[in-house]
Amino acid sequence: MPAPSPVPLPVPLAVPGGEAQNERTQAGGARPGERSNAWIATRLRQAADLLTVQDASPFRATAYRRAADTIAGLDKDVRAVAEAGGQSALDAIPGIGPSIAAAIMEMLGTGRWGFLERLKGATDPEAQFCSVPGIGRELARKIQETLHLDSLEALEAAAHDGRLQRVPGFGQRRAAMVRNALAELLSRLRPRLAVAADEPEVALLLDVDREYRAKAASDELRKIAPKRFNPTGEAWLPILHTERGPWHFTALYSNTARAHQLGRIADWVVIYFHRDTKPEGRRTIVTESQGPARGRRVVRGREAECTAAS
């Protein structure tokens, strides 16, 4: 099989202090790639520490620590590895695996890591949108205010179904440019986006939803202080890490602008899931407000399966 063609990743890579990753500016004679390796290793260790504090599986935290040690000890630039062989090359590094390889690709591609931001309560959709060529902070703010989107995948859907053109500043040409940029970005960051066949059964998702809401109601869960819609900095958002067979789950109430506007924060539960051989996926569980399933909990996007299982 021929060697994979190099996959150029976006530059710059954000690093502490707001500086761009640039080998020409590395100080002190550091070997090429040392700063990006150390930067990624630091974030993997931060995730491990937060998972420990938030009562997640110790095995999961250990996996991130082991991966951090591996990346920190590499004798080559992890960015160069990713550019030469993509996610599969990272996956092939001992102690990494598909899930952490996808996380590293996300960090290299955008300078951010959504999973770590969730653990910190620092998710910011506008900052995610700014990682798309052609979208600056002002346009990102207008997208959020107009369409209430919370992920790059949701932005891609809006770019394809025409909603993005309702945002002031977006015409057909700019929307087409964003569609193309998103297609390239998402295919690189998440080459194997979860589909229904790769997701947990709806019964598992609904069971995690029940566990989360029950433990949140009885004040059994650790709480984080989200950065958005939380001017006092209060730690009010319960977070659950749990497992079902090979699946790892993280559940939180939705802290989106839309959830706040509709007063649905304590109803909408966002569940992130992955297993060691698959990248992360996400579903939102809500109380259905209409139709035959009215009053019952359903998985958005998989309502038919919920009805069949009830």
N, C-alpha and C positions, 0 to 999 in steps of 0.2 A: 504493500500500500504506500503511495507517495506521501512524503512528509507534508503536513498541513501548511498552507500559505500563512505568512505572518498576518496577524490581526492587529492593526494599529489601534491603540486605545487613546481616548481623549487626553489631552494635556492642557492645563496642568492638573496634577494631583494635589488636592488641598492637604496641607500639613499644618501642625500646630504653629500658631503665630500668624496664620494667614498667608505664608509664603508658598510659592509654587514649587512642586518637585522639579528640580532642574539640576542635572548632574554637573553642568558647567559652573553652578554657583555653590556646590557643596564645599564646605570649609574644612580645614584641618586634614586634608588629604584622605577623606573618607572614600572607600572604594565605591564604584558606581552601584547604585541601588541600595546602599546601606540605609539611607534615611527612609526610603519607602518601605523597606522590609521592617525596620524598627517601628515605623508609624503604624503599619498594619498589625504587627505583633502586639503593640500597646493596646490597640482597640480590641483585639481578641482577648487579651487579659482582662480588660475592663468588662467585657461581656461575661467572662467567667466569674469575676468578682460579684457582679450584679445578680447573676443567676444564683450564686450561693446565698447572697443576702435575701433574695426573694424566694428562697425555699424550693428552688428547682432541683431536679435530679442531680446528685453529685457527679454522676457519670457524664452528664451533659457539660457541666462546668469543666470537668477534667479534660474532655475532648477539646474544648477551646484553649485551655492552658497548654495542652500538648501541641496543638497546632501553632500556637504563638511561639513556643520554643523552637519548633521546626522552622518557621519562617524567619525568626531572628537569627538562626544558625545557618541559613542558606549561604553558600559561597557565590551565589549569583543573584542578579536583580530579579525579584519576583515579577516586576513589570515586564522584563524581557522574556521571562518564561511564558507569561500570559500572551504577549504579542506573538510569540513564535508558535505556540500550540493551543491557545485558547483555554477554555475552562478544563478541557480534558487533560491538558498538560499539568495544570494545578492539581487536579484530582489524582494524578499519578504520583504526586509527591507523597511519600509515606507519612501517615498521620493526618492527612488533609481530608480527603473524601469529597463527594459531590456537593454536599450542603455547604461546607466551609469554602470549597472552591468557588461556589457561586457568590458567597459573601465577599471573597477577595476580589472577584471580578467586579462586583458592585462598587467596592471601595476604590479600586483602580480606575473605574470608568467614570465615577461621579464625585469622588472625594467624600462620599457619605456612606453610611451603612444603616439602612432603615431599621434593622433588628436592634442594633445598639441604641439608636435614638428612641425606639419604643421602650426599651428597658429603662432609659433615663427619663422618659416622659417628654422627650424633646422633638417629637415628630413635627415636621413643618412642610406641608405639601408645596407651599410656594417656593421653598428652597429646592425641592425636588424638580419642580417645573423649570427652574432657572438652569438646571443641568442640560436642558434641551437647547441646542443651537437655535437662535432666533427668538428666544424668550428671555427677557430681562425681568428684573424685580417688579417693574410697574405692570407689565403684561401678566406676570404670574399672579399678582394681586387681583387684577381684573378677572382672570380665569376663576380664581377661587371665589370671588364675590358673586360672579354671575352664574357659575355652574356648580359650585360647591363640590368640586372633585377632590379626591384625597390620595391619588396614586398616579404613576406614569401610565399604568394600564388603563385607568379610567380616562386619562387625558387622551390616550390613543383612540379609545372608543368614541370620544366626543369629536375627535378630528375626522373620523370616518363617517359618523352619522349626521354631520352637519351642525351639531350644537356649537362647535367651536367658533363658527362664523357669527354666532350671536354675540360673541364677546367684543366690546369696542376695541378697534385696532386690528381685528382679524377679518381679512377678506379671503377670497378663494385662493389667491396666490400664497399668502402667508400660511393659511391652513394646510395647503398642499406641501409646503416646505416643512412644516412641523410634522405632518404625517410621515414624510420620508425620513426625517431625522429620528423620529420615535421608532420607526421600523428598524433602523440600523442600531440604535441604542439598545432597544429591548432584545433584539436578536443576539446581541453580544453579551448583555448582562444576564439574561435569562434564556439561554438557548433551548431550555426544555421546560417552558412554563407548564405548571400543573394543569391538567384537564381532568374532567370528571372521573375518568378511569384511573387516574393517579391520585385521586383524593380519598380521604376517609369516607366511609358510608355515612349517610345523613344521620343514622341512628347514633353514631359515635359523636358527630358534631353536636347533635341535640343533647347528648349526655354530658358533654363538656360544658355546654351552655347551662344545663341544670346545675351542675356542680359549681360553676362560677357564680351564678346568681344566688344560690343558696349560701355559699360561703361569704359572698359580699354582703348579703343581708344580715348575716350573723356576725359580721366584723371579724372573720377569721383570716382574711388575706392581708398581705403586705400592701401598702399603698405608696404610690409614687406621685410626685408633684409635676403634672404636665406643664409645659411652657406656654401652651396656647390656651386662651380663655381662662387664665388663672392669675389675675393681677396680684393676688396676695401671696402666691407661691405655696399655697397649701397642698399638702400631700393628701389628696382626696380620692385618687383614681385607683381602685383595687386592681391587682394584677395576679393572675393565676398561671402557674406553669404546671402542667400535668402530662401524664402519658397514658396511652391506651395501646397495648401491644407494641408494634414498632413505631407508632406515631408519637411525635412530640407536639404538644399544644401550648400556645400562649393565648390567654383570653383577657380582654379588657372591654370596658364600656366604650362606646364610640364617643370620641371627643372632637367631632367635626363641627364645623360651623352649622351645617344642616341639622345635626342632632340637637344642637343648642337652640336653633331657631324654632324647631318643631317640638321642643320639650321632650325629646325621646332619648336623652342620655342614659337613663336608667332602664331603657328597654332594648336599645340596639347594642348587641354584643358582637365585637369583632374577634374572630378566632383565627390565629395564624397556626399553620401546621406544616410539619415536614417530617420525613424519615431519612435515615442515613443515606439512602440511595436516590433521593429525590430533592429537588430544590423546594424552596418554601412556597406555599400557597396561602390563600386567605379567603374566608367567607364571613358574611355578616348574618347574624341570627336576629330575627325581629318577631314581634307579635303581629300576625296578619290582621289587617283592618277591614278586609272585604272578601267576598266570595265564600265558597264552601269551607275554607280553612279559617274563616274569621275567628279571632280569639285564640288561635293556636300558634305555637312557635314554629317558624319555618326558616329554612336556609335560603337566603336570597339567591336567585339564579338556579335553584334546585327544588322549586316549590312542588313540581309534579312528583318528585321522588318522596317528598315529605307526605303528600296526600296519599300516595300508594302505601307508604309504610304505616300510616295511622290507622 
